[in-house]
Every structure is written in structure tokens, then in C-alpha cells.
Amino acid sequence: MTGLYLSHLTLSHFRSHKGAALKLDARPVAIFGPNGAGKTNLLEAVSLFSPGRGLRRAAAQEMARRPESLGWKVTGHLHSLHQIHEVQIWSEEGQPRQVRIDGKAASQVALGRIARVLWLIPSMDRLWIEGAEGRRRFLDRMTMSFEPAHADDSLAYEKAMRERNRLLKDQVRDGHWYVALERQMAEAGLAIHRNRIQALSELRAAQDAAETAFPAADLELTMSEGDMPESEADFREALHESRFRDLAAGRTLVGPHRADLYGVYAAKGVPARDCSTGEQKALLISLILANARALARDFGAPPLLLLDEVAAHLDAARRAALYDEVCALGAQAWMTGTGPELFDDLADRAQRIEVTEADGISQVQAKESP
């Protein structure tokens, strides 16, 4: 299997990092240091090598180092499927993020053609007990890892729905204003739904085929009202029939934006939302690993994995099991923790980076494996 990893990463005026340069190999990356030193900022920089807004969903201007706010730049040498790409990502004076691949301007979607990046961050620990929007976002990130064009479908749907919702709020009743928007929503919305269903199928297959220390999750895509229409014509008709209700609500009440991801701890038959905190964390890790295994098969290389504070809620045995699975997968997993002892089970299977903070500036230093 070919590799996918970063061999060089440089940051300039990115978050707390005034400047940082890392030389890396394909092994997992264990990052340790005190809270607030800038460990997660390194992971956020790596998350920008995939389409979307990164693991914090931040606007470009929010990533600039304060107080200068001069703009920022992230550069990496990305090894992907027997090729090496130089990727530059930057923003100047709060302007939207720009991308250059091998010296040529590129779209964010183009990043999805050469890299796959998955992440698990502490805010996702509440996935099973928060609102449906967070679960949809989680599912869409996984879906985008299989089908990068899912990002374009989502943007097209959201743009058309915003315009339709504006008409609804303005109590526009002339149907002619809605026809074109509903056609766009039906085309993009059905693609979104089919992409999600295919992604869930990939995840189920990856879970069923693996022997793992982490519990499997039974996943189901549900709708808040009724079923998702099966064709574009049916979807257009559903939107047409729903206009009266939508006018009263001031928003669109039918479509993939009303979907939810329902999970069950398979071995126990217990809904994920009712599981313990540790079990919910283990289910999340199981899904990320299943996603990674499926991508290793379909894309040809395991994805970059970003596991922030991954040791939280894991006992020593399960933490060691996670490291074994990551190494068996062959992924360059970027993992953070407060102390180097959290990564002792990795021994020389990982490279280590210490992050400290002085006068508001993050300092990054490579460390020898124990």
C-alpha cells in the first residue's frame, strides 16, 4: 500500500505559531506539552490540507496570529500515491483562504483529490447527546472523505435553500420565484442523500471486516419528517407541496438538512446517547478507525489522522490498543497529549514533538523516541 503523509510542515504567523518548521517521516506524530501551548494549532494547520474550514471551522481571519493579523501561511510536502506535492495554503489580511498545489492555484476541492484527512477533537465527545446539526456535520465530513464532490453538492444546496428561505420569510407566494431554486435543491439534495447512504455502507463494511478493540456502532440515517424523496421529481414535488407549511414556518422543512445520524452500541443494543462517556468516546474512535480502513482500501492509502487529546476517557489498555491499530493501519496519525508518558506504548513507532509557550509564542521542538 502506498503512503500518505507530510514530510515537511511550515507555519508562518498561524495562530500562536509565529514560525515553525517540522521535518517528518511517515510514522505517527506524538505531540505533547502543557495546555494552551499550541498543540491543537498544529493539528488545525494539518486539517487545512482537506476541503472545508478545518477542524475548528474557523474563518481565515481567525487563524492569523494576534495582534499582528498580517495574514498567515501553511506549507507542506505531501506524499500521496507515489507522488510528492508541494501544497501552500494562505490568507492575506483576513481575505478568504487560497490554495496552491505544485505552484498552481487550486480549489479546496482539489485538495480532496490528493489527500484524505480525518479528525477527532474533544468537542466531538458530545456528538451523541448534542443536536442533530453536529451529527450531520460529522457524517458529512466522513462522506466528503469518500466523495470530495460532496462539498460542492452541499454548497449548492445550502445556497439555493438560503435563497428559498429568504423568499419564505418575505412571504413571497408567487410560485414562479421558487421553481428554479427548488430544481437546484432537488438535484443537489438528492446527491447529498445518496452520498451519505453510500458513506454509511462503506463504514458498515469496514466495521464488519475488522477485528478491533473498539466497539462497533450500528448507524442509521433518519429524517425528522417522513422519508427522503427517491427521485429529483419526487423531491421537487415534496418542496412544492410543502410551501404552505414552509411559509408559515419561514424556512424549508423538507430535505437532507433535516436528517440525523442515529447510532447504537451494537454489542449491547444501547443507543449511543445513553452510553457512558467512555463508551461514547470508544464508539467515536471506532468510527474514525473504520473510516480510515475504508479509505485505505478505496483511496489506496490510509488518511492523515488528527487525534486531539486522544487519551481522554481512555484507560491504559484501550489507549495501547488504539496505538496498535493506528500503527497497523500505517497512518501518519497526529496525536496530542499533555505529557510524553501518554505515548510510552508507542516507543520508537512514533516521532515526538514537544510544544511549549513563551511570551505568547509557541515553540516547537523535535524530541528523541525513548
URTALIN-V232024 format. One line per field, one symbol per residue. ss: DSSP state (H for helix, E for strand, - for the rest). A space follows every 10 residues. Layout:
ss = ???
//
This chain:
ss = ---EEEEEEE EEEE--EEEE EEE----EEE EE------HH HHHHHHH--- ---------H HHHE------ EEEEEEEEEE --EEEEEEEE EE-----EEE E--EEE-HHH HHHH--EEEE -HHHHH---- -HHHHHHHHH HHHHHH---H HHHHHHHHHH HHHHHHHHH- -----HHHHH HHHHHHHHHH HHHHHHHHHH HHHHHHHH-- ------EEEE EEE------- -HHHHHHHHH H-HHHHHHH- -----HHHEE EEEEE----E EHHH--HHHH HHHHHHHHHH HHHHHHHH-- ---EEEE--- -----HHHHH HHHHHHHHH- --EEEEE--H HHHHHHHHHE EEEEEEEE-- EEEEEEE---
//
